[in-house]
């Protein structure tokens, strides 16, 4: 079984590429989706988030207030570390469970912060980076999430630089256009190398 990490900056198309890999037979473990499950209403992380950050960080529905938490972690790096200390071990456990249930020759880990977190690389056979220009990232995220350009640029500045991601790559999917068919063709070429 190949263990392939896929990463890219916000708005790069990483999740789209991972979805295409899933369609082509890979099992995909989405670290962001697992983190969201932990912080949704009734999620495993909610009691610890309430205890550490206060009830105001939990919505009336019982989920983490994403907007408030985003603002806090951008203002206070220690808050980001505290949130990660709560969520990351829970995500790690969920990933182990998903790995145990996989039967594909290719297991893809969709990990936004793969380059930022040194614990991932030793667990992977290959790292795939989905790459595009920063202006493309801003345009896509603005269209998708409605965030202001300055907020998107702050998010980008918190992530590994484009050059660092490219240095970590064993393979690069360049995704600067919005041509899904072109990306699909590039992904198909790539997954053939992983036995699919």
C-alpha positions as CSV (number, residue, x, y, z in Angstrom):
1,X,0.0,0.0,0.0
2,X,1.3,3.4,-1.0
3,X,0.8,6.1,1.7
4,X,0.6,9.4,-0.2
5,X,0.3,12.8,1.5
6,X,-1.4,15.5,-0.6
7,X,-1.1,19.2,0.4
8,X,-1.3,22.7,-0.9
9,X,-2.1,26.2,0.3
10,X,-5.7,27.4,0.8
11,X,-7.5,27.6,-2.5
12,X,-4.9,25.5,-4.4
13,X,-7.4,22.8,-5.3
14,X,-5.9,20.2,-3.0
15,X,-9.3,18.8,-1.9
16,X,-10.5,18.7,-5.5
17,X,-7.4,16.7,-6.5
18,X,-7.9,14.4,-3.5
19,X,-11.5,13.9,-4.5
20,X,-10.4,12.9,-8.0
21,X,-7.9,10.4,-6.5
22,X,-10.8,8.9,-4.5
23,X,-12.9,8.6,-7.7
24,X,-9.9,6.8,-9.3
25,X,-9.8,4.2,-6.5
26,X,-7.7,5.7,-3.7
27,X,-8.9,5.7,-0.1
28,X,-8.7,9.3,1.1
29,X,-8.3,10.4,4.7
30,X,-9.2,14.1,5.0
31,X,-7.5,15.5,8.1
32,X,-9.6,18.7,7.9
33,X,-12.9,16.8,7.7
34,X,-11.8,14.8,10.8
35,X,-10.9,18.0,12.6
36,X,-14.3,19.5,11.7
37,X,-16.0,16.4,13.0
38,X,-14.2,16.8,16.3
39,X,-15.4,20.5,16.6
40,X,-19.0,20.0,15.3
41,X,-21.9,19.9,17.7
42,X,-21.4,16.8,19.9
43,X,-17.8,16.5,18.7
44,X,-15.1,14.9,20.9
45,X,-13.2,18.2,21.2
46,X,-16.1,20.4,22.4
47,X,-15.8,19.8,26.1
48,X,-12.1,20.6,26.1
49,X,-12.6,23.7,23.9
50,X,-15.3,25.0,26.3
51,X,-13.0,24.3,29.3
52,X,-9.9,25.9,27.7
53,X,-11.4,28.8,25.8
54,X,-14.7,29.5,27.5
55,X,-18.4,29.0,26.6
56,X,-18.3,32.0,24.2
57,X,-16.2,29.8,21.8
58,X,-19.1,27.3,21.5
59,X,-22.2,28.1,19.6
60,X,-25.7,27.6,21.0
61,X,-25.9,24.5,18.8
62,X,-22.9,23.1,20.6
63,X,-20.2,23.4,17.9
64,X,-17.0,25.4,18.0
65,X,-17.6,29.0,16.8
66,X,-15.2,28.9,13.8
67,X,-15.3,32.6,13.1
68,X,-14.4,33.6,16.7
69,X,-11.8,30.9,17.0
70,X,-10.2,32.0,13.6
71,X,-10.0,35.6,14.9
72,X,-8.5,34.4,18.2
73,X,-5.8,32.2,16.8
74,X,-4.7,34.9,14.3
75,X,-4.3,37.3,17.2
76,X,-2.7,34.9,19.7
77,X,-0.3,32.2,18.6
78,X,-0.6,30.5,22.0
79,X,-4.3,30.0,21.4
80,X,-3.5,28.3,18.1
81,X,-1.1,25.9,19.9
82,X,-3.7,25.2,22.6
83,X,-6.4,24.4,20.0
84,X,-4.0,22.1,18.1
85,X,-3.1,20.4,21.4
86,X,-6.8,19.5,21.8
87,X,-7.7,18.6,18.3
88,X,-4.6,17.0,16.8
89,X,-4.5,13.9,19.1
90,X,-8.2,13.3,18.3
91,X,-7.6,13.6,14.6
92,X,-4.6,11.3,14.9
93,X,-6.8,8.6,16.5
94,X,-9.4,9.0,13.8
95,X,-6.7,8.6,11.1
96,X,-5.4,5.4,12.7
97,X,-9.0,4.0,12.7
98,X,-9.4,5.0,9.0
99,X,-6.1,3.4,8.1
100,X,-7.0,0.2,9.7
101,X,-10.2,0.0,7.6
102,X,-8.5,0.8,4.2
103,X,-8.1,-1.9,1.5
104,X,-6.9,0.3,-1.4
105,X,-3.4,0.0,-2.8
106,X,-3.2,3.8,-2.4
107,X,-4.1,5.6,0.8
108,X,-4.1,9.4,0.4
109,X,-3.8,11.7,3.3
110,X,-5.3,15.1,2.6
111,X,-3.3,17.2,5.0
112,X,-3.4,21.0,4.6
113,X,-0.5,21.6,7.1
114,X,1.7,18.6,6.0
115,X,4.8,20.8,5.4
116,X,4.2,22.7,8.7
117,X,4.0,19.6,10.8
118,X,7.2,17.5,10.8
119,X,5.5,14.4,12.2
120,X,3.8,13.6,8.8
121,X,6.7,13.1,6.4
122,X,8.2,10.0,8.1
123,X,4.8,8.3,7.8
124,X,4.4,8.8,4.0
125,X,5.9,7.2,1.0
126,X,5.3,10.2,-1.3
127,X,4.2,13.9,-0.9
128,X,2.1,15.5,-3.7
129,X,1.8,19.3,-3.7
130,X,-1.1,21.0,-5.5
131,X,0.4,24.3,-6.5
132,X,-1.0,27.6,-8.0
133,X,-0.2,31.3,-7.9
134,X,-1.2,33.3,-4.8
135,X,-3.6,35.5,-6.8
136,X,-5.4,32.3,-7.9
137,X,-5.7,31.3,-4.2
138,X,-7.2,34.6,-3.2
139,X,-9.7,34.6,-6.1
140,X,-10.8,31.1,-5.4
141,X,-11.2,31.5,-1.6
142,X,-13.0,34.8,-2.0
143,X,-15.5,33.1,-4.4
144,X,-15.9,30.1,-2.2
145,X,-16.0,31.6,1.3
146,X,-16.7,35.2,0.8
147,X,-13.7,36.2,2.9
148,X,-12.0,39.6,2.4
149,X,-8.7,39.5,0.4
150,X,-6.7,40.8,3.5
151,X,-8.1,37.9,5.6
152,X,-7.2,35.4,2.9
153,X,-3.7,36.9,2.7
154,X,-3.3,36.6,6.5
155,X,-4.3,32.9,6.2
156,X,-1.8,32.4,3.4
157,X,0.9,34.0,5.5
158,X,0.2,31.6,8.3
159,X,0.8,28.6,6.0
160,X,4.1,27.3,4.7
161,X,5.4,29.3,1.8
162,X,4.9,28.1,-1.7
163,X,8.6,27.5,-2.1
164,X,8.8,25.4,1.1
165,X,5.9,23.2,-0.1
166,X,7.5,22.7,-3.5
167,X,10.8,21.7,-1.8
168,X,8.9,19.0,0.1
169,X,7.2,17.6,-3.0
170,X,7.9,14.3,-4.6
171,X,5.3,15.3,-7.3
172,X,3.6,18.6,-8.2
173,X,0.1,19.1,-9.6
174,X,0.1,22.6,-11.1
175,X,-3.5,23.8,-10.8
176,X,-3.5,27.5,-11.8
177,X,-6.4,27.3,-14.2
178,X,-10.0,26.4,-13.5
179,X,-9.9,23.6,-16.1
180,X,-11.1,20.5,-14.1
181,X,-10.4,18.2,-17.1
182,X,-6.8,19.2,-17.2
183,X,-6.4,18.6,-13.5
184,X,-8.2,15.3,-13.9
185,X,-5.8,14.2,-16.6
186,X,-2.8,15.1,-14.4
187,X,-4.2,13.3,-11.4
188,X,-4.9,10.2,-13.6
189,X,-1.2,10.1,-14.7
190,X,-0.1,10.4,-11.1
191,X,-2.3,7.7,-9.6
192,X,-1.1,5.2,-12.2
193,X,2.2,5.4,-10.4
194,X,0.5,4.3,-7.2
195,X,-1.0,1.2,-8.6
196,X,-4.5,2.5,-9.5
